[in-house]
Amino acid sequence: MMDNREQLEKANREFFQELSKSGEDLMKQSDTLALAINNLYRGMTSPRTAISYRKEAERARFRGSDLPFCPLKFMLDNVRERPRYEEINYMSEFYTTGGDAFHATLQRWLGASSHMWGKFKCLKCGKLYPEGSKESDNSITKGPIYCCGQLAEYEELQVSGKHFSGHMDGMLKIHRKFLASEFKQMGEKIFARRMSSGYDKHHFYQIQVYRALLPKWLELPEDEFHPFVLLWYFERGDCRVNHPWILKYDPSVYEQQLALVIQTQRYIDKKQYRKCKGICNSPTDNTHCPYNQMVCFASQEQRDKIIDILINIG
């Protein structure tokens, strides 16, 4: 017979053997779960995993994000009878929402600096400043605005014209004059590329058009605005790394864009669709555009046929 000591040692051995076996089972279960989670996330981040949603085109109007204006894309988006569908995936939404958070933080602190003008909204009670204003009207005030014991959020300034609508990131008042401003956040590699090759042309057109519309929209005299515009670039990985592009305001940019819109609308009304030309200079321009390589760089004969097919199939 085993004495009490031997029985205790045996019981301990059996206990730890069972615990070891249980631990191995738990480890296998844990590894299996980790693999499932990794597969789930890999699937989410795949560009092929996307959600389609319906998006109605706005005839005869273009937005800052669509600039520079492309007659071909505008025509095909508006003439084709089937509803437009756009896709969004996890990665694009990740960067978009990250950019939104960056904008909100920068705008809030610029408002706290007393240099930001526009509308401000209390996130607690929903009150909009200037008091009694609406999001769509042209009234503005200077930050900072405090409400319900906290700093009110900056509401991006809505700018509208007959053929244009958009939201400008900020209107700063520096040296007693207003400065139309756009803030852009980008990854380290793109930021470095912009520092070596210059600002993005899409951003240039966007801020130039906003600046052209501001005096009339806000009912302020031209001499209250700087003859410059601001493109302010920030690196996503380190908010301290930034570069302000101070560019000369050129009213002819807006005039040229507006003339293109009006001319394109005339072509559409007369069903002269083939006269609507694309603006891409190379296949790498606007790679997000569905018509870039399909239409823009085909021969003239092929281009006309493709346009006819796209229109007729809706």
N, C-alpha and C positions, 0 to 999 in steps of 0.2 A: 504493500500500500504506500501511496505517496503521502508524505507529510504535508503539513499546511504550506510550507515554503514552496515545495515542488508544485503543489496545486496552484498556488498564486502565480508562480513563474509561467506555468502552462497557460493559465487564463490570460496572462499578460501577452504571451506570444500569440495566442489565438486572436486576442483583441486587436493587436497591431497588424497581424496578417489580414484580418478582415478590414481594418481601417485602410491598409495599403491597397487592398483590392478595390475598396470603395473609392479611394482617392484616384486610382487609375480610371475607374468608370466615370468619375466626375470630370477628370481631365479630358477623357475622350468626348464627353458631352460638351464640355467647354470649347474644345477645338472645333467640334462640329457646329456649335452655335456661332463661333467666331468666323468660320468659313462661310456660313449662311449670311451673316451680317456683311462680310466683305463682298460677297456676290450681289447682295441687295444693293449696296452702295455703288459697286461697279456698274450695275445695270442702270441706276439712277443717273450716273454721271456720263453715260454713253450718249453721244450726239444723236443716236438713233432712237433714244427714248424721249419722245416729245409729245406735247399736248397741242392739238390744233384748236384754234378758236376763230370764230367768224369776225371779220373786220370790214366795216363798210367804208368805202372810199368817199372822200369829200370832194365833190366836183368844184373846179375853179378856185380851190384854196390849197395852199401848201404850208407846211410847218417848218420851223427852224431845223428840226432834226432831218428833214428831207432835202436840205440845201447842200450843194447847189442844185437848182431845179433841173430835172431831166425831162424834156418833152416826150421822149419815147416811153419812159416808165409811167409818167402821168397819164398818157393816152391809153396805154394798155391796161392800166389799173382801172381807168374810168369807163372805157368802151366795152370791155369784156363783160358780158351780161351775168355770168355766174358770180355768186358772192365770193369775195376774197377771203382766203383763209391764211392765217399766219401761224407759225409754230413757235413754241417756246420750250426750252429744255432746262434742266436743272442748272447747268453751268451758266447759261446766259442769265437766268434769273438770279443766281448767286452773285454775279458781278453787278447786275442791275440794282438789286436791293442793297448791296454793299456800297455802290455809288450813291444811292439815295441817302443812306445813313451818313456818308461823308459830307454830302451837300448840306443836309440838315444841321450837322454839327458846325460846319464852317459858317453857314449863314447865321446860326444862332449867336456865335461868338463875334462875328462881324457886326451883328445888330447890337451886341453888348458894348462894342467899341465906339458906338455913336456915329459910325460912318455909313451905315446901311440904311437906305430908304426903301419903303415899299409898304406892304401890308404885313401885319403880325396877328397871330391867332393864339389864344389861350387853349392849351390842350385839356385843361380841366373843365372849364365852363363853355368853351367853344366861342367865346366872344371875339369878334374881329375888330381890329384897329386899322385905320382911324375909326372911331366909334360911329356906328350907323352906316358904315360902308358895306358894299357887297363885293364878293370875290371878282365879279366881272366888270366892276366900274374902275375908273381911273384915279381914284383918290389914294394918296400915299401919306405916310408919316415917317418920322425918324425914330430909329431904335435908340436905346433899349426900351422895351415895353414890359412892365411887370403886371401880372394879373394873378389873382388867387395864390399869392405868395411865391410865384415862380416866374422865370423869364419866358415870355411868349415866343412861340416859334415864328420864324420868317416864312411868309407865304410867297412863293415865286411870283414875280410880277407878270401878269397876263398882258400881252401886247397884241393888238388886233388892227388889221387894215382890211381894205376891201377884198384883197386876194390872199391875205396872210393871217395866220394866228399862231401864237406860240407863248412859251413861258421863259422869261429871261432869269438867269440864276441870281443876279443881283444888280442893284444900282447904288454904287458908292458915291459919296460926296467927299471929294478930296480937293483941297485948295479952293473951296467955295463953289466948285462946279461939279455937276453930275458926270459920272463915268460909267457907261454901259459895260457890264462885266459878265463873262462866262467862266465857270470853273470846271476844269476837266481833270479827272483822276485817272491814272494809267499805271500799268505794271512797270517794273524797273527797266526792262528791255525797251519797251515802247517809249518810255520817258527819255532814255539815253538816245534813242533814235531821233526823237523830236529835238533834242538839244543839238544834235549834229546836222540834221537835215532841215529843221525849221518846223513851224506850226502846221497843223493839219488844215488843208484847204476847206474842208467841210465846216470846221470851227470858224474859219475866217469869214465865210459867207454868212454863217449864222449870226455872228455878232454884228456884222456890218448891216444886215437887214434889220435887226432889232434896233440898232442905233438910229437908223433912218426913220423908223416909225415912232420913236419915243416922244419927240417934241409935240407932234400932232396928237398922239394918243393921250399924253399927260396934260396937254394944253399949256405947255411951257415954252417960253421963247428960246430960240436956238442958242443964244449967247449964254444960257445957263448950263450948257453942256460943253464938256471938253471936246476939242477937235481930234480926240483919240478914242480908241476902244481898248478894252483889256481882255486878253485871253490868259487865264491864270492856270498853269499846269502844276499838278501835284503828283508825286510818286506814291503809289498805293502802299508800298511796304514801309515807308517812313514819311510821316506827315510833315516833317521838318524840311524835306527836300522839295523845293518848288521853284518855279520860274515864271515870272509875269512877263508876257509879251505885250508891250505897249505899241499898238499899231495905229497908223494914221487913219482917221475916218474918211471913207471914200463914198460919197452919196451915189456915184455912178453904178456901184455894185447893185444896190437895190433897184435902180432904174432899169438896169440890164435884166435882172431876174424877173421883174414885173413885166417887162416887154415880152419876155419868153413865155410867161404864163398866158398873157392875153393872146399872143400869136398862136400858141398851142391850142387854146380854147376855140379859136376861129377855125383852125384845121379840123378839130373834132366836130364842130358844128356843121362844117361842109363835107364831112366824111373823107377828108384828104389825109388819111391816116399815115400814108407812106412818107409824108413830108415831116413827120415828127421824128427828129433825129436823137440818137443817144449822145451822151457827153463823155463817155469813158474813152480814155486815150490808150489804155492797154488792158489786157485781160485781167490784170491784177487790181485794177481800179474797181472799187465797189463790189467786191467779191460776194457780198451778201445779196446783191441784186439778182433776182431770178432771170433777168433778161440779158445780163452782161455778156456771157460767152455764147448764149443761144442766138442773139440777134446782132449785137453791136459789131462783131468782127467777122461776120459772114460777108460773102460777096454781095454786091448790090442786088443781083437777081435773086440769090438765095434769101437775102434779108427781106425783100418784098414778099416772097412766098411765105416765109415764116410768119410775118406780121399778119398776112391774110388768114393763115391757118389759125393763129392764136385768137384772132377776132371772131372767126366763124365758129370755132369750137366752143367759144365762151370760156 
